[in-house]
Amino acid sequence: FTLETCHTSLQLKSFPIFPRVLLPKKKFIYHYKNMRWARGRCETYLCFVVKKRVGPDSLSFDFGHLRNRNNCHVELLFLRHLGALCPVSYSITWFCSWSPCANCSFRLAQFLHQTPNLRLRIFVSRLYFCDLEDSREREGLRMLKKAGVHITVMSYKDYFYCWQTFVAKSQSKFKPWDGLHQNCIRLTRKLNRILQPCETEDLRDAFRLLGL
């Protein structure tokens, strides 16, 4: 997946294929709940915020949400509808119900390598197939970190922000479910353990270069 396969527009799109429809409350909670065993949640939802620097003191802003469609994972779907980027600074934030699979991580890392003017942050509700120490998904997350992606587990304030920004909530307030905070801590520790080998490996390479 390269920039050449993206659309050729030089303007940031408003994602017209996906109308700016807010997520229903029940759907948001169902797909983003950071429960330990998330059986039946086979789709990935991705809420996004895109900021583009259009001048020294101004930014353009776009937001919305996507989900898997036509057997295409939502991360690659986002890139396909992003369009070719013009040479200005872009800042993109994702709030994902699942962390990227190995293939999507590799494609994202490749895309970012070809797009140095893009900064990506990913907040995830749950970790996808990361239980095994040698899983490709773990290696994919480490590759994203090496590519400069800031990967974090969603906390209460992130769920609250998504509720305020992406959910058709009427006047209802966000009510955290039982175990939200505890599961956030557990997943954060797990993600830190996954990403730690990336730092250790870099240190070992540095020691070798120094002859230590």
N, C-alpha and C positions, 0 to 999 in steps of 0.2 A: 504494500500500500504506500504510494508515494504522492507527492504533491501533484504530479502530472495527472493522477486519476481523479483529483478533485475538480469541482466546477471551476471555470476560468474567470468568473467575476472578480473584479478587483475591489469590490465594496463588500463590507461585512453585511451578510444577509439578515433578514428578520425571521428566518426559518419559516417561510410561508407554507411549506408543506405540513407543518405542525402548528395549527392555530393556537394562539395564546390562550389556552383553556386551563383554568386552575384545576389542581387535583382534588377530587372529592375527599372529604375527611377520612372516611373509612378506608379508602384505597391507600392513602398516604400512610396511615397507621399500620395497615396490613403489610405493606411492602417494606416499610422502613423500620419496623419494630426490631430492635437489636436482641432478639431472643436467642438462646443458645442453640436450639434445634428449630430451624426455620423450614420445616417440611412444607412442600407444596408451593413454595415461592420460587417458581422457575423463571420468572421474568426479572430483568434488572431495570429499575427506574433511575433516571438521571435528571436531576434538577440542575440547571446551569445559569451562571451569570457571566456575561461577556462584557468587558470594558476595553475600549479602544482609545488610545491617545490621538485626538484629532487636532490638537494645538497645544501650545505651551501650558495653557491653563484650563483646558477643556477635555472632557471625555465623552464618548458616546457609550450608551448603555443598552444592553439587551438581556432578556431573561426568558426562561420557559422551562419546559420539561419534555423528555423523550422517554421512550421505552423500546425494548426489542421489537423489531418489525421485520416480517418476511425473512425469518431465519438469519437476520443480521444483528449482531450484538450492538447494543446501544452506543458504546464508545466509538465504534467505527462508523455507525450511522451519523453521529455528531460530526465527525471529521468530514464525511462526504458532503454534508450540507453546510459546512463552514465556508467553503469557497477558498480560492487562492488568497493568501494574505498579502496586503500591500506592506511596504517597508516602514511600518510604524509599530509602536509597542502595543501588544495585546496582553490582557490579563484575563484568564479564564478560570472560573471556580466551578467544580462539580460536587454535587452531593449525591452519592450513589447508594442504592440499596444494597448492592454487592460490590466488593472490590473487583477489579478487572481480572479476567481469566488470563492465562499465560499468553495466548496468541494476541489478545488485545493489548496486553502490556508491551509485547515486542513491537507491535505495529505503532503504538503510541510513542515508544522510545525512538523509533525510526523517524516518525513524523516530526518530533521535537528536534531531533538532530538536524533535520533539513529546514527547521523554522526557528532560528535563534532569537527572533523578535517576539516569541510567544512564551508566556509564563503560565504554567498550569498548576493548580492546587486541587487535590482530590480528597474529599471527606467521605468516608465510607461508613455505612451502618453495620455491615457484617463482612467477614472475611470469607472469600470464596475458595473452597477446597485447599485450605492452608494447614490442615491438621498434620499431614505427613512432613517430616523434616526435609525430605528430598523432593517435594512436590514442585512441579514446573511453575505453579502459581506463585510460590514463594520466590523462586528465582526471577519471575516476571516483575514482582514488586520491587525486588532489589535493583533490577535493571532500570525501572522507572525512577528510583531514587538517584541512581548514578546519572540519569538523564536530566536531573534537576527538578523533578516533580516533588512537591511537598505533599506527602500522604499522611493523613491523620484519621483516627476514628472519631466519628461524630459524638459530640457531647450534648448535654442538655441545651446549651445555648445555641448549638447548631440546629437541633431539632426545632427549637423555638423560632429561629430565624427562618427556616424552611416553612414552618407553619404560617408565619406572618407573610411570607413572600410568594409561596407557590400553591397554597391550599385554599380552596373555597370554604372558608371557615365561618362565614357570616359574622356573628359577634362572639362566637364561642372562643374560649381561651384554650391554649394547649395544656393538656393534662398529661403529665408523664406517667407511663405505665409502670407497674411493679417490676423492679429489677433493672430499670433503665440505667441508673448510675452504676450499679454493681457490674452489669454487663459491659458498660463502657470502660470501666477500669480493667476488667478481664481482657477485653479485646485490645485495649491500648498496650497492655503488657505483652500480649501475644505478638502484636505488630512490631513492637520495639525489639523483641527477640528475633523476629524474622529479618528486620532491617539491620540489626547489629552486625551480622557477618559481613555485610557490605563494608562497614567501617573498618572491621578487623582486617579484612582482606586488603583494603587500601593501605593500612598501616604496615602490613607485612611487605607489600610491594615497595613501600618507601624505605623500610629497613634493609631490604635486599639491595636497593640502589645505593644505600649508604655503606653497604658491606658489613652490616651488623647482624 
